[in-house]
Amino acid sequence: MKRVVRVGLLMLLAVVLMGVFYIAVVMGQPPEDTSGGTQSRTLQALPEPLTGPVVIAGEAELAALAKVFPAPVMFAGGASAKLTFAGGVCEDVPFEGGVARVVTLTYRTESFDTLTVQSIYPARALSLLGKDGRTFTGVIHDKMAGYDYVAMEDAATYRLHAQGEEALYVFTVPRIDVAALDRWTNALQLYRAEEK
């Protein structure tokens, strides 16, 4: 009987935490003005479509991705993270009758686990995140590149989400100890292409 009550309470807690997450996401969105549009700070223009994906093989080529991404690109830098760059791509995905732009950078850990860092423009493209069977875990410890994040998890990974003024940022890592997670999130930085 105690086990049934405990499971019931845990399920209730999970539902409440998911509710808090969705309220936070909704509250994070600016209100619509009376003319039917959103306030000017969120009216980021959708980018013109790329002619094809931009692919890089080395971290030194990050500027090539940043030049076609209309906001800062999040990446993992610094030797303390002990990560090896494995590749990157910038591509368009359908969004609001046009395209959103997504940069995906892949890294390998010393134990050959895969980490991905995604930058998504525009910042309002929350529908592109999806749940993918993950559940809300709450905010874990720290920030990534100066932004507070929320975390979701499944059996194998944590997925951390942050919403900046211009873009969304997603960091997907294997389920590991908190010290490794802190080391990796502390290594995240923003890169903006120099003005042309």
N, C-alpha and C positions, 0 to 999 in steps of 0.2 A: 504494500500500500504506500509506504514512504517513497519507494522508487517511482511509482506512478505520479505522485504529487510532485516530486523533484523534477521529473521529465516534463510535466505540465508547466511548472514554473519556468523551466529553462526555455520551453517553446514560447511561452508568453513573453519572456525577456527578449528572445530573438525577434519576435514580431514588433515589440516596442522599439528596439534598436533600429530595425529596418525603417520603422515609421519616422524616427528621429533623423535618419540619414536622408530620407526623401524630403522631409520638411526642410532640412538644411539646404538641400539642392534647390528646392523651390524658393526658399527665402533668399538664397544667393542670387536669384535671377531678379533683375530690376523690374519694377512694375510697368505695365503698359500705360502709355499716356491716353488722354481722352480722345485723341484723334484716331485711335486704333492701332498705332504703331508702337514700337518699343522706344524708350528714351534714347537720345542720341548717342550715349556712350556705348550702347550695345549694337548700334547699327553698323557693324563692321561689314564692309563690302565683301562679297564672296570673290575669291581670286579668279582671274581668267584661267581657263583650263590649260594645263601643261600639254605639250605635244606628246609627251610620254614620260615615264618615270625617270627620275634622276637618281642614279645609283653610284655609291662610292665604296671603295674597298679599304681605304685607310682613313684614320682620324684626321690626318693632315688635310684631307679634302672636305672637311666639315663646312668650310666657307661656300662650297658649291651648293650644298643643300640650303644653307642659311640665305643665300641670295634669292632663292625661289620661294622661300617660306616667309609670309608677311609678318611674322612675330618672332621673338627670340626662340631659339631651338634649345631644348634641354638635352644635356649630355653628361656623361660621367667622366670626370677628369681627376687628375691627381694620382700619384703613385700609391698613396695609402689605401686606395680602394682595391688594389691588386686585381684589376680587371683588364682583359685584353679585348680590344676593339675587333669585332668580327664582320662588320659591314653596316651599311645604311642605305636607306631609300626614301625618296620623297615622291609621293604620288597623290593623285586626286581621287576622292570618293564622292558619289552622288549625295547632295544635301540641298534641301530647300529649292529645288528646281535648278540648281547650279552645281557647284562642287565645293567641298571642303578640302583642305590640304592636310596631309598627314606625313610627318617624318617619323620613321621607325629606325632606331639605332639598336644594334645587337652587340652584346658583350658576352665574354666567357669568363667564368671564375677560375681560380686555380684548380678547382675540382671538376672543371669542364661543365658546370651548370650554365644554363643560358639565362641572361637577363635582357629585358627589352625596355627601352625608354622611348615613349611616343610623345610627340608634340602635335596637337590638333588645332587647326585654325578653321573657323573662328571659335572664340571662347564659349559661344552659346550652343555649340554642337554636342550637347550632352547626350543626345539620342544615339550618337555614334559609339558611346561607351558600352552599352548593353550590360547585362548581368552575367551571361554565360554560366549560369548555375552557381555563381558565387554568392556568399552571404556577407552581410555587413559585420565588420569586427570592431569598428570604432576608430578613433584617432590613435595612432601608435607613436609614442614618444616625441618626435621631433618634427622638423619641417624638411621639405626638399626644395632646394634652391630658393629658400626664403618664403615659400608658400606653405601654409597649413595643408595637411592632406587628410583624407579619409581612406580607410583601407577596407577591402573586401578580400575574401579568401575562398578557396575551394580545397579539395584534398591535397593538392600538390603545390599551389602557389598563393602568394599574396599579390594583390593588385592595388597600388596606391594611386589615388587621384587628387589632383590639385587644379583649381581654376584660377588662372591669372586674369589680368585685365584684357589681354589679347588672345590668349590661347588656353587650351586644356593640356594638362600634362599627366601621363600615365606611366607608372614604373611597375613592371611585372617581374617578380623575383620568386625563386623557389622558397618554400617554407623552411626557414632557417632560424638560428638563434638570433635574439634581439641585437646582440653586439655586432654581428655581421650586417644585419639590416641597417643599424645606425651608421656603420662605416660606409655602406653604399649610399644611403640617402645623403650623408654629409658630403659625399663626392659629387653630387649632382650640382650642375651649374647651368647658367643660361648663356647662350651665344647668339649675338645678333650680328648680321653682316654689316660691314661698314657702309655708310650712306654712299650712294653712287654720285 
